[in-house]
Amino acid sequence: MSGEFNHVSVLLWECIDALDIKPDGIYVDGTLGAGGHSYEIAKRLTAGGRLISIDRDMNAIEHASRRLEEFADRVTFVNSNFDDIANILDELGIEKVDGMLFDLGVSSPQLDDAARGFSYMEDAPLDMRMDKSAPLTAYQVVNEWDEGELKRILYEYGEERYSPRIAAQIVKRRAVKPIETTLELVDVIKSAMPAAALREKQHPAKRSFQAVRISVNDELGSIERMLADAPDRLNEGGRLAIISFQSLEDRLVKNAIRKREKGCTCPPEFPVCICGFVQTMKPVGKPITASDEELTRNPRARSARLIVAERV
């Protein structure tokens, strides 16, 4: 389904509620995707409001710009990575905004387009780039990175307990011939795992594919850079809404918010703070997960967690 964008926005109404949208406010959708979240934000803005919709994938922008055509007077599309949020806003002449949304998952259209190489279910060239103009591909990671680095990313980014065996098998197989396609990589991964692991409910290649994808797109680095800059570009009372899909992302988000809420480094016995810490964010409620109704419609929402924080 190359070029098609049939995507169900995760936690859509929960995100809209969390952003507490003002009709004349300025908002950022840092992960435009198919435009579902952007559409509902733009619909709630008057001509005096503004939405900045960002995506690394030009295909996403081309599709979403058609979907949001009726709101052209209030939506600005930016082809960039959300980790450049400070420069994006500077270039648009915007100092502060009233809310930002970041959906950290890979969009369904990217997963469903077999040619992009994200899926372990269909054969395709090893690519996995969210930005098709980026230089690093999954082919290079799998065929050129040394065994130690492969073992590290499989363990750290995929939380794969068989990372040493899989890394060793990748290096052994590629010495004979390059590993060129997704199903070739799946075969290598399966051949490295014990029989019991192959019988588990989760696909045996899921964790390894996640690790390679995160490496190709520097996903965790991007999240860390975004979290360092985004809160400082919110107006007081402005909301930050972030959807994470796995524990690594979730941990980064929670730690960043906690650091801005309770980052004082003074010893507990000190009567007053002397480290200069100033609270800039506070959490809003508890993390939100998908309802049973949403899971029936969209099983991919099962691991989604929405974390909301407010600028103070």
N, C-alpha and C positions, 0 to 999 in steps of 0.2 A: 504493500500500500504506500509506495513511495509518493511523497508530496501530500498525502491525505492527513488531515488533522481532526480525527474523531476522538475527542478527549473529554473525559468527565473531570471537572475541577474538584479536587479533594477538599473536604471541609469548607465548601463554598460559603454557606450561610453563616457558619461559625466565624469565618474570616471577616465577612462583611460586618457582623455584629461587633467583632473585636476592634475593628478600625474606627468605629464610632464616627462615621463619615459626616463631615460638615459640607453642605452644598457648595460653599465658596472656598473650600480648602484645597491644599496641594498635597497630592499623594503619589507614592511610588509603588509600582508593581515591578519588583526586581527580577521576577522570573515569569515573563509574559506567557510563554508556552502557547497554547491554543487560544488564549485570550478570555477564558471563562471568568476568572477573577477580575481582570481589567474591565470586562463588559459590565459587570455588576457595580464596580466602583464608578465607572464613567456615567452609568445610568443615574446615579445618585448625585452627580455634580450638576450645577448650573453652568451657564456659559462663563461665569466668573471663577469657576473652579478649574483645576488642572490636574491631569494624571500623566506621570512619566512612566512609560512601559518599556522595560529593558529586557533584551534577550541576546544571547550569544549566537543563536541560530537564526540566520537570515530567512530560512524557510518559515519559521514561526512568525517573524515580523510580517512577512508578505501575506501570510494567511490571516493573522489577527488584524492587520490594517483593513482588510476587506470586511471582516466581521464587525469591526468597530467604526465603520465608515460614517455612520450616522452621528458619531460623537467627534468627528474630525476637528471641531472647533475647540476641543478641550483635552485632546490626547496627543502626546508627543512620543514617538517611537524612537528608541535608541538601540543600535546594534552594538552591544558591548557586554562585558562581564559585570555582574553586580558588585564584584569586589572593587570596582573603580567608581563607586557611588559618589565619593567626594568630588572627583574630577568631573563626573557627568553633571552634577548639580552646579558646579562652578561654571562650566561651559554654557549652561543654560541660564546663568545669572540668578540662580535660586540659592538663597542662603539657608533657609530652614523649610521643612515640610511638616504636614500634620499627621502623616501616617506612612508606614512602609510595610509592604508584604513581601515575604520571600518564601517560595515553595521549593524546598531543596531537593525534591525528587526528580528523577529523569522523567521527562514528559512521555505519556503513553504513545504519542505519534513517533517519537524517536525510538522507543522500544519496539513498536509494531512495524516500523519500516525496516525490514530485514536487511536491506542494503547498508544500513548504518553500522551493523556489526555489534549491536548492544546485546542481542538475544542469544542465549545458549540453546534455543529451541529450533532455530532455522540456520541454514548454512549461508555464510556471507564472508567477504574479506574482513580480516581483523582490522577494524577501524576504531569505533567507539568515541569519536570526537563529537562533542556537542557543537563546537565551532568548526565547521568543515575546512576553514582556512588555517587552523592551528597546525603547527609543524609535527607534533608528536602523535603517533598512532599506536593502537594496541599491538600492531605487528612489530613495531620497534621495541616496545616494552617486552613482549614475549620472546623475541628473537635476538635482542641485543643486550638486554640488561643482564648483569652477572647473577650467578646462583644466589649469592648472599642477599642481594637487593630484591630478587624475586621472592625469596623466603620471607624477607622483612615485610614487603607489602602484602603478601598473602596473609600473614599473621596479623599485622597491624590494621590493615584496611578491610580485610575479609574476615578477620577473626576465625581463620581456617586452621583447625587443629592439626591437619595433615600437611601444613605448609612445607616442611622440609622434604617430604616425600614427593610432593607435587613439583616443587622447584627443581629437584634433582631430575625428575622424569622429563620436565620441559627441556632442560639443558641436554639431557641424553638424546631426546628425540630430534631436537633442532640440529644436533651435530651431524645427523644423517641427512636431513633436508629441512628447510625452513618450515615453520608452522604457519600456514597462510590463511586458514579460514577458521570460523568460529567452531564448526563441528570437529575440525581437526584438533583444536584446543580442548574441546569437551572430551574427545577420545583420550588425549594425553592425561587429562585430569582423572578420568575414571580409571585408567590403567594404573595410576599411582595409589589409589585408595583401596582399603580392605573391603572385602565383600559385605561386611555388616554396614559400612558407611553407604554403600550403593543402594542398600535397601531402605534407607531412611526416607521419610516423607518428602523432605526438601531435595530439590534437584542437586546432584553432587557437584555441579559446576557453579552453582549460584554464588557462593562466597568468593570463589576465585575470580569470576567475571566482575563482581562488585569491586574487588581489589584492583583489578587492571583498569576498570573504568575510572575509579577515583584517581588513580595515578595519571592516566592519560589527560584528564581534565583538571588536575590539581584541585579537586573539589574541596578538600578540607582546608587547604591554604586559602582558597577563595572565600570560604566561610569565615575563617579567622580574620582576613583583611576587611571583609564587610562588617563583621561585628565590632571591629576596632573603630570604624568610621561612622557607621549609620546612626548610632544613638546621638552623636554630637550634631547631627543635622536635623534633629527633631525639635519642633517647638515644644515649649512646656505643655504637658498634657497630651502630646503627640504619642501615637501608639506604634509599637513595633510588633508585628505578627509574623512568626516564623514556623513553617511546617517542616518537621524533620521526619525521616523515614527509617533511620537506623541509629543505634546507640552512640556511634562515634559523633554524628552530627548533633544529636540530642545533648550529649555531654558538653560539646563546645558551646552551644547556645546557653545552656543553663549556667555554665561556669562564667561566661562573659557577663550575663545579667547579674549573677551573684557578686561578681567583682565590682560592678558599678553600683550595686546596692549596699554591699557590706565589705568594701575593700580597704577599710582601715587596717593598717599594719601595726598599730600601737599595741603594747602589751595590755591584757585585759585589766590589770590593776591601775593603769593610768586613769586619773579622774577626767581628763579632757584629751581630745585628739590633738597630737602635735605632728602627725605625718602629712597633714595637708589634704587628706581625703575629703572629697565632696561627693555626696551621693548624687547620681545623675539618672538612675533608673530604678523602678520598682516593679515587681511582677504583678500581673493582674490575674487573679484567680489561679486555678491549677491547670496543668496541661490538659488539653481537650483531645479526645479521640473520637473516631467516627461512630455514629449511631448504628444500631442493627439495621435500620432501614437503608442507610447509605452503603453498608457492607453488602447488602443483598444486591444493590444496583452496581456497586463497584468494589469487588473484592480486593483490588490493589490498594484500597484505603486502609486495610487492616493494620498496617504498621505505622500509619501517619499519626503524628502528635503535634498539636498546635500549641505553641508557647507564646504568651502575650505579655508584653511589658510596656510601661508608660514612662515617658520622660518627666522628671521632677525638677 
